[in-house]
Amino acid sequence: MIASLNAVVSAPTAVSWIAAGLSVPTFKILYNNAWPSFGESYEPFAPSCTCMMPKANGDWSDAFAQTAEALRPLLRGVQPAR
């Protein structure tokens, strides 16, 4: 089911790794920098996973705003499910 999605937004859980492993554009929302990204904005071991890190530690509104902006191009023209 995950492979059929246009994108996945997740916390740093198994779901984010499964989605990225299936090459689904994945946005992992983080509290701050994560060591698995080795300082990059994506996961080097799962390049379809973008790390959404706030400018200030714990600024969830910033992390979600960045994610919403990144999702817009992926969801243009997508019809809502009925």
Backbone as ProteinMPNN parsed JSONL, in Angstrom:
{"seq_chain_A": "MIASLNAVVSAPTAVSWIAAGLSVPTFKILYNNAWPSFGESYEPFAPSCTCMMPKANGDWSDAFAQTAEALRPLLRGVQPAR", "coords_chain_A": {"N_chain_A": [[0.82, -1.179, 0.0], [1.972, 1.229, 0.691], [3.687, 1.757, -1.441], [1.977, 2.68, -3.394], [1.432, 5.28, -2.838], [1.646, 8.889, -3.326], [3.394, 10.354, -1.821], [5.023, 10.261, 1.39], [4.675, 11.308, 4.71], [6.334, 11.319, 7.692], [7.287, 10.47, 11.064], [10.585, 9.758, 12.408], [10.539, 6.706, 11.927], [9.985, 3.16, 11.378], [8.227, 3.23, 9.26], [9.015, 5.42, 7.677], [11.458, 4.478, 6.694], [10.669, 2.19, 5.276], [8.995, 3.314, 3.3], [10.848, 5.001, 1.96], [12.614, 3.033, 1.103], [11.07, 1.875, -0.826], [11.204, 3.731, -2.757], [9.414, 5.833, -2.631], [8.651, 9.257, -2.483], [9.681, 10.588, 0.49], [9.157, 12.296, 3.5], [10.719, 12.997, 6.316], [9.963, 14.106, 9.395], [11.712, 15.892, 11.732], [13.034, 16.611, 15.035], [15.416, 17.934, 15.315], [18.713, 18.04, 13.85], [19.604, 14.874, 12.446], [21.538, 12.023, 13.111], [21.73, 9.85, 11.185], [21.633, 11.093, 8.717], [24.053, 12.21, 8.245], [24.662, 14.944, 8.219], [23.489, 15.819, 5.891], [20.637, 16.887, 3.874], [19.044, 14.842, 3.298], [18.539, 11.255, 3.512], [21.415, 9.452, 3.181], [21.49, 6.662, 2.848], [19.008, 6.156, 1.974], [17.977, 7.724, -0.418], [15.523, 8.824, -1.346], [14.359, 9.888, 0.819], [13.719, 12.777, 2.464], [15.006, 14.854, 4.942], [13.276, 16.717, 7.167], [14.131, 19.296, 8.821], [13.852, 21.585, 11.437], [14.655, 25.115, 11.581], [15.263, 26.0, 14.124], [15.865, 24.06, 16.977], [13.269, 21.832, 17.751], [11.213, 23.392, 16.695], [8.369, 22.833, 15.655], [6.358, 23.928, 14.007], [7.804, 25.184, 11.988], [9.102, 22.97, 10.809], [6.871, 21.523, 9.84], [5.795, 23.433, 8.088], [7.838, 23.644, 6.177], [7.655, 21.058, 5.16], [5.048, 21.024, 4.085], [5.397, 22.872, 2.014], [7.27, 21.487, 0.429], [5.719, 19.328, -0.347], [3.768, 20.374, -2.049], [4.413, 20.533, -4.958], [4.41, 17.808, -5.532], [1.829, 17.02, -5.149], [0.181, 18.418, -6.821], [-2.615, 18.549, -8.863], [-3.554, 16.15, -7.949], [-6.356, 14.293, -7.195], [-8.692, 14.408, -4.519], [-9.366, 11.561, -2.425], [-12.327, 9.608, -2.623]], "CA_chain_A": [[0.0, 0.0, 0.0], [2.844, 2.408, 0.746], [4.233, 1.991, -2.778], [0.983, 3.336, -4.245], [1.264, 6.669, -2.403], [2.42, 9.94, -4.006], [4.413, 10.791, -0.867], [4.809, 9.847, 2.778], [5.178, 12.195, 5.751], [6.453, 10.43, 8.846], [8.314, 10.652, 12.084], [11.675, 8.818, 12.127], [10.096, 5.372, 12.315], [10.129, 2.151, 10.327], [7.415, 3.636, 8.113], [9.824, 6.279, 6.802], [12.462, 3.647, 6.024], [9.982, 1.332, 4.304], [8.582, 4.171, 2.185], [12.044, 5.394, 1.213], [13.122, 1.826, 0.452], [10.213, 1.644, -1.99], [11.431, 4.916, -3.595], [8.326, 6.806, -2.512], [9.165, 10.48, -1.865], [9.412, 10.499, 1.923], [9.558, 13.471, 4.271], [10.865, 12.605, 7.715], [9.931, 15.304, 10.224], [12.638, 15.7, 12.845], [13.159, 17.625, 16.083], [16.641, 18.66, 14.96], [19.545, 17.233, 12.954], [19.62, 13.446, 12.752], [22.842, 11.462, 12.766], [21.798, 9.007, 9.984], [21.754, 11.886, 7.486], [25.454, 12.639, 8.134], [24.71, 16.367, 7.914], [22.812, 16.112, 4.627], [19.203, 17.155, 3.999], [18.384, 13.594, 2.921], [19.188, 10.07, 4.082], [22.298, 8.872, 2.171], [21.161, 5.259, 2.616], [17.646, 6.139, 1.425], [17.948, 9.058, -1.03], [14.192, 9.397, -1.571], [13.9, 10.395, 2.111], [14.187, 14.12, 2.792], [14.921, 15.16, 6.376], [12.671, 18.025, 7.377], [14.707, 19.752, 10.083], [13.529, 22.989, 11.687], [15.812, 26.014, 11.753], [15.548, 26.004, 15.566], [15.483, 22.78, 17.569], [11.938, 21.701, 18.301], [10.24, 24.298, 16.086], [7.528, 21.949, 14.84], [5.629, 24.677, 12.975], [8.739, 25.371, 10.878], [9.3, 21.676, 10.142], [5.661, 21.203, 9.087], [5.672, 24.399, 6.993], [8.785, 23.196, 5.144], [7.109, 19.84, 4.575], [3.91, 21.411, 3.248], [5.947, 23.495, 0.804], [7.901, 20.432, -0.378], [4.668, 18.447, -0.867], [2.919, 21.035, -3.053], [4.624, 20.085, -6.344], [4.105, 16.378, -5.672], [0.392, 16.785, -5.021], [-0.585, 19.212, -7.79], [-3.44, 17.762, -9.758], [-4.027, 14.918, -7.318], [-7.756, 14.412, -6.77], [-8.92, 13.807, -3.206], [-10.037, 10.249, -2.417], [-13.773, 9.666, -2.321]], "C_chain_A": [[0.869, 1.251, 0.0], [3.359, 2.753, -0.649], [3.246, 2.712, -3.696], [0.778, 4.809, -3.889], [2.109, 7.636, -3.225], [3.572, 10.416, -3.139], [4.032, 10.277, 0.516], [5.418, 10.91, 3.682], [5.177, 11.368, 7.026], [7.424, 10.983, 9.87], [9.444, 9.674, 11.73], [11.348, 7.426, 12.663], [10.356, 4.402, 11.168], [9.335, 2.536, 9.082], [8.238, 4.488, 7.151], [10.869, 5.468, 6.046], [11.838, 2.735, 4.979], [9.589, 2.151, 3.081], [9.781, 4.569, 1.325], [12.649, 4.198, 0.482], [12.322, 1.452, -0.784], [10.316, 2.792, -2.997], [10.244, 5.873, -3.64], [8.935, 8.076, -1.915], [8.708, 10.539, -0.398], [9.963, 11.729, 2.624], [9.535, 13.086, 5.738], [10.96, 13.872, 8.558], [10.715, 15.048, 11.505], [12.617, 16.879, 13.813], [14.355, 18.54, 15.795], [17.437, 17.787, 13.997], [19.562, 15.781, 13.402], [20.952, 12.854, 12.294], [22.814, 10.589, 11.51], [21.935, 9.791, 8.684], [23.174, 12.388, 7.259], [25.566, 14.096, 7.697], [24.04, 16.77, 6.615], [21.333, 16.404, 4.89], [18.366, 15.937, 3.592], [19.114, 12.445, 3.597], [20.095, 9.448, 3.012], [21.998, 7.402, 1.866], [19.769, 5.087, 2.038], [17.404, 7.492, 0.766], [16.567, 9.641, -1.311], [13.59, 9.949, -0.28], [14.551, 11.749, 2.396], [13.978, 14.36, 4.28], [14.411, 16.584, 6.53], [13.068, 18.504, 8.768], [14.385, 21.227, 10.296], [14.802, 23.824, 11.838], [16.235, 26.112, 13.206], [15.053, 24.679, 16.148], [14.067, 22.819, 18.134], [10.883, 22.616, 17.722], [9.377, 23.501, 15.101], [6.805, 22.708, 13.742], [6.526, 24.923, 11.766], [8.926, 24.067, 10.106], [8.081, 21.303, 9.303], [5.449, 22.165, 7.931], [6.614, 24.029, 5.847], [8.24, 21.974, 4.414], [5.937, 20.166, 3.652], [4.392, 22.024, 1.939], [6.563, 22.444, -0.123], [6.859, 19.505, -1.006], [3.879, 19.064, -2.012], [3.175, 20.545, -4.473], [4.263, 18.609, -6.561], [2.612, 16.111, -5.716], [-0.453, 17.619, -5.97], [-1.355, 18.274, -8.703], [-3.944, 16.462, -9.171], [-5.449, 15.163, -6.809], [-7.918, 13.778, -5.402], [-9.654, 12.482, -3.334], [-11.503, 10.444, -2.06], [-14.167, 8.553, -1.428]], "O_chain_A": [[0.518, 2.24, -0.643], [3.456, 3.931, -0.996], [3.664, 3.302, -4.693], [0.029, 5.509, -4.569], [3.155, 7.262, -3.757], [4.609, 10.835, -3.654], [2.885, 9.911, 0.774], [6.54, 11.36, 3.452], [4.159, 10.787, 7.402], [8.258, 11.84, 9.578], [9.273, 8.844, 10.838], [11.826, 7.029, 13.726], [10.88, 4.783, 10.122], [9.735, 2.202, 7.967], [8.164, 4.296, 5.937], [11.138, 5.745, 4.877], [12.415, 2.528, 3.911], [9.823, 1.728, 1.949], [9.726, 4.48, 0.099], [13.141, 4.339, -0.638], [12.835, 0.788, -1.685], [9.584, 2.812, -3.986], [10.097, 6.638, -4.594], [9.67, 7.989, -0.932], [7.513, 10.539, -0.101], [11.092, 12.151, 2.373], [8.475, 12.877, 6.327], [11.927, 14.624, 8.446], [10.425, 14.117, 12.257], [12.232, 17.992, 13.455], [14.299, 19.751, 16.007], [16.874, 16.877, 13.387], [19.539, 15.493, 14.599], [21.428, 13.163, 11.202], [23.816, 10.577, 10.795], [22.31, 9.224, 7.658], [23.473, 12.935, 6.197], [26.444, 14.451, 6.911], [24.026, 17.952, 6.271], [20.841, 16.193, 5.998], [17.138, 16.0, 3.55], [20.178, 12.635, 4.185], [19.579, 8.952, 2.011], [22.228, 6.946, 0.745], [19.392, 3.981, 1.65], [16.698, 8.329, 1.328], [16.451, 10.852, -1.5], [12.453, 10.42, -0.274], [15.768, 11.851, 2.547], [12.899, 14.1, 4.814], [15.044, 17.537, 6.075], [12.427, 18.165, 9.762], [14.629, 22.04, 9.403], [15.869, 23.312, 12.175], [17.417, 26.286, 13.503], [13.947, 24.235, 15.841], [13.712, 23.719, 18.895], [9.753, 22.624, 18.209], [9.618, 23.495, 13.894], [6.649, 22.181, 12.641], [6.052, 24.875, 10.631], [8.908, 24.069, 8.875], [8.228, 20.82, 8.181], [4.963, 21.749, 6.879], [6.229, 24.094, 4.68], [8.353, 21.871, 3.192], [5.854, 19.63, 2.547], [3.852, 21.725, 0.874], [6.387, 22.517, -1.339], [7.092, 18.956, -2.083], [3.368, 18.338, -2.865], [2.219, 20.165, -5.15], [3.857, 18.221, -7.656], [2.173, 15.096, -6.257], [-1.68, 17.538, -5.932], [-0.798, 17.32, -9.245], [-4.691, 15.738, -9.829], [-5.703, 16.124, -6.083], [-7.345, 12.72, -5.142], [-10.467, 12.299, -4.241], [-11.859, 11.336, -1.291], [-15.338, 8.436, -1.067]]}, "name": "protein", "num_of_chains": 1, "seq": "MIASLNAVVSAPTAVSWIAAGLSVPTFKILYNNAWPSFGESYEPFAPSCTCMMPKANGDWSDAFAQTAEALRPLLRGVQPAR"}
